[in-house]
Amino acid sequence: MNFQDSPAEAAYRARARAWLEKNAKPRASNVRGRLDQPGDAAHVARAKAWQRLKSDAGYAAITLSRDLGGGGGSLIDQIIYRQEEERFDVPTGVFEISLGNCIPTIAVHGNPGQRQRYIRPAIQGEEIWCQLFSEPGAGSDLAAVRTRAERHGASWRVNGQKVWTSGAHFCDFGLLLARTDPSRPKHGGLTMFLVDMKAKAVEVRPIKQMNGAQEFNEVFFTDLVLSDDARLGEIDNGWRLAMTTLGFERGAVAGGLGFLDHQALLEIAMQGDDRLMEDSRVRDQIADAYLVTEGLKFNNYRVMTSLGRGEAPGAELAMGKLLSAKAGQQAAYFAMDMLEQRGMLTSETLGDHWRLVERSWTWGAAMRIAGGSEEILKTLIAERVLGLPQEPRMDKASAFNAANGA
Amino acid sequence: MDFDFSEECRTFQEQVRRCASASGGILAARAVLEGGQLYAADLYADLARLGCLGAAIPEQYGGLGLGYLHLCAASEALGAELAPVPLSSTVYLAAELILIAGSESQKAQWLPRIASGDVIATLADVDEPGAACACAGERVSGAKAPVGDGMAADLAIVSARKPGDADRLYLVNLGEAGVRRVTLRSIDPSRPQARVIFDAAPCEPLGGGVSAASALDRAYDRAAILLAFEQLGGAEAALRAARDYAVERRTFGRPIGSYQAIKHKLADVYMANQLARAHAYYGAWALDAGAPELPRAAAGARVAATDAFSLAAQENLQTHGGIGFTWEGDCQLYYRRARHLSLVIGSQGAWRNKLFDELSSQRRP
């Protein structure tokens, strides 16, 4: 029972740390948690340059094999690298979906030509991928996507709309889930495609979010023509591929989301009114924040232990996002309450340390939805981990077009 | 990274589980609850034979000297079966206090007999209101209640005050003249409580007469972690019971476990249990390593485990519906034990407060 690195893990950590110290600046010591990063062109350019450096050193796509351009390491290596990287001021976010979700899916399901063409440039940061899954009528019920890909001889014609596509405005390619056979039951008529986001028939419209930023987009396809080479995996097997992608996504957030933790709350309490530290509500909230954020950290030690034994944790990883999104949101409410009326002000007045409160408040709400809503993920845990029976699904067995009037 | 019990610990845990299951499993808890016995004596004897009672007691005092991880693993297994044995009183509290504060001869006198199961011991710390224990000469007078396993115990460690002095700890042989005991009804009769009345009963200072507060703080930290494993075992067992019932029970033509109201509730229980397990493991590490983080780890393990078992026991009963409220149903056994364990070394509020104190003292220069 320990959480010390094994000799191999310690050696990997030491190498990663030395490399980071040589190539990046440490974060300012007063900055906690993960903060919003701008999505503008200058930031994307900085992120691409950093990605290139990482890929040359084997720290980009650590788990992909070396012949594909990855680091040839284990999931544990990747977790260790991320723990180390968090302490440095480097551009993050831009490649999360590209390399966390899309490229691993292509590595698993792509044909040799696709793997050859797409994986290396993505790892080196030259090309960025987005995930074209959700639609206005298909979010939690993802298998209800209506974007159509119709076969015309040797090519496909795509029409429809996607939404909540993170980073579509700076991405070069997208992983598209589209309906190829509406006469089959909904999970059985989907196919995955690789799409050039710069094509004329693809239109990207930004969505302005509640927090004022524009990271999500709507994406419209109007008679986009794709050759059959752009198809990933078998025709009508797209659902299985989408599940591969979402499995990678859950693994990425298992250890928490970097929102306000007990230490950040404690600092706010200590800087505030003297009576705060004796207030039982303050004491309870800070203790509860510790239980979730540190509990997820300790739980991640267990995940790493099971990975080290060659086991493959699955749906249980959904817990990280479920608990940390809600705890982050609650911690933000509580941080504002501690300041009484001044709690309504922003970091502009209250100082930079308040940015994490703002981020936890806005993104806490968003992360209870993004990457699988709280409700969907609890159902997932109940069915996959606890083995409870599936809810009857009215449209599961019938033809998609008959069940949905499509 | 090896944040789990070793194979050897797991094997020991499985032996303990088989022991508890052979003595009737949860039926043994019901038997004690329904009266006639103070604890499951056959199971306690089996645990002694297996080395469970002395797992963390050094070999020189008749134990196995395996450290605390074996005991943590065993506690989880016993918690899952709601084992009605005086383990927490005797081993987590009394034996640990003797190890922390006892003299060499006290350790040599009592620990081998605790490890062998020949002596049941307990901590008598809570004064009966208006009858605080006082020590004069080598005699103690006053009353303590509740005293866990007070009717079964042969030996008690009693906190008492000498005029003008801090509380100190004393060993009292409960078979002596001057000791009277009365069974007290409690919320979980499968873990019986007593009032113990001392009327100039002979007593002996524990060790060199350390202050009760400092020795108890250290003992409670250790007990909090061991109890957290019992609570975790109970919480996981209550979740299994709820899950099994939700698969089998049907309403409106389908299993109740197919409804989101039940699924989401049980997913919440699952996550609380996982958090409790993570904190319990961290506590086990701190306890076994004697790490300076021990007080914080103990408070975290205690609070998370109390949250988890409380939620699991409540929602197990709720998932069962009316049958959960019957005497015959097992839900009440978890419901009672969860509440009992959440009070046994101090309330959730007190431990949350302690957790905050540990967190804030780390931040202050």
Interface residues (C-beta under 8 A of the other chain):
Chain A: M1 N2 F3 Q4 D5 S6 E9 I76 H262 Q263 L266 E267 M270 M277 S280 R283 D284 I286 A287 D288 Y290 L291 V292 E294 G295 L296 K297 F298 N299 Y301 R302 M304 T305 S306 G308 E316 M319 L322 L323 E375 K378 T379 I381 A382 E383 V385 L386 G387 L388 P389 Q390 E391 P392
Chain B: M1 D2 F3 D4 F5 S6 L69 L239 R243 A246 V247 R254 P255 G257 S258 Y259 Q260 I262 K263 H264 L266 A267 D268 Y270 M271 Q274 L275 R277 A278 H279 Y281 Y282 A284 W285 D288 A289 G300 V303 A304 D307 G349 R352 N353 L355 F356 L359 S360 R363 R364
